[in-house]
Amino acid sequence: MPVSVSSAASAPAICPPLPVLGRDVTVPLVTGGEAVYAALDYAASAPALQRVWDDVAAYAPYYGSVHRGAGYLSQLSTDLFEKARATVAGFLDCRADDQVVFTRSTTDSLNLLAGALPAGCRVFVFETEHHAALLPWPEDAVTWLDAPRSPGEAVAALERALADRDPYGPALVCVTGASNVTGELWPVRELAAAAHAHGARIVLDAAQLAPHRPVSVRDLDVDWVAFSGHKLYAPFGAGVLAGRADWLGAAEPYLAGGGASRRVARRADGGVEVEWHDGAARHEAGSPNVIGAHAVASACQALTEAGFESLVAREEYLLRKVREGLAGLPQVRVLSLFGEDAPRVGVLSFVVDGWNGSHFAAALSAEYGIGVRDGLFCAHPLLRTLLDGAAGTSGTSQECGTPGTAGAVRVSFGAGTPEEHVDRFLRATRELLGNGSRWSYRTEGGRCVPVPGPAA
Ligand code: PLP
């Protein structure tokens, strides 16, 4: 049921947060007492939706081996696993002949696809990507494109690179839907059109997009989509690669082993003869993670039922609040590739003049019970571009953390975030900037830690 928010005069009616695990967990503060933990690190891993947990718990007693057993629970589990595939295909609005492969994560999915590139395939990727999208490709096949400063520039740069490729053979573009650093949305539909116009395929890294926006494979016209369950409120070790069957079917299995093999025999000459499965099973060797797949499917259903329209409205309200709050603090610089007005999801990174990011994040945690992330967010080339000349990266009066390794602070939130967490973050930020931290910190293993730490 929609509720009214009272903190801003023009606040719209927004839906309440979706119930997540850990919403009542309290953590000790170094300054004494406790606070309800404010999880503002959804971009790294989001808390499990209560609904996902309940669905997993309801299934757990019926858990059985998938695709192997003749027993009733094995059949039930197999059915659940295959239904999860269908649910994910529906969530992503896949084409009828697309495949949904369950993996461990986005990283795993993109590595799987990297092993399925046809001979001579070139890969194009912007240097602004997460390392999971930058690194899986063979070094002699990949071209890194410079950081674009607008969505239009990104499309133009990709078109140029694809048109100029020599030889003009198979190509794959890998692009994120939303940046894990700035939260900015990328022009996926336009990039897909550019890729296809130049005879290339495109894979969408939806690790940050899928938890925040509906993803339609058909509408975006992407060839594959990868995402992680643990960022989609389903932290049970499963991820997804969904899309075109042809490259996947022609590739060697990602893992060799049972489940991927239809027939195995020993040849007369002592060698081994293997007939591999087609379809998703080809790349799912070993015992499948049925609980993980079920959890992902449950999250897909929960988000669909909650409705992205109201989830996005709520997230944008919180995002506006954070942005307006930080805009009033001259020491804070929010990082952006595409500019102030670029549309973005609830992920925002910033640097604070006079503070090492690690120190700022440690103080938010130790003194206010707020969990954010600091550093370079597995996107080193992007951070180097964004931090060039930024405050908060060199020696300062508030220095704590290894010099030269300082990065930014990232706050990220989603469907389970109460408004109070955002309010507390803004209040804490104002207090830290106004009065400094109330505790001592020192560098340990390159990170800033409170001394002494909170009483256990
Ligand atoms: N892509 C993006 C945009 C990400 O933000 C992340 C993780 O932060 C990944 C890929 C890798 O996801 P995972 O660690 O779940 O494989």
Boltz pocket constraint, residues with backbone or C-beta under 6 A from the ligand:
constraints:
  - pocket:
      binder: B
      contacts: [[A, 43], [A, 44], [A, 104], [A, 105], [A, 106], [A, 107], [A, 108], [A, 130], [A, 132], [A, 133], [A, 176], [A, 178], [A, 179], [A, 180], [A, 205], [A, 207], [A, 208], [A, 228], [A, 230], [A, 377]]
      max_distance: 6.0
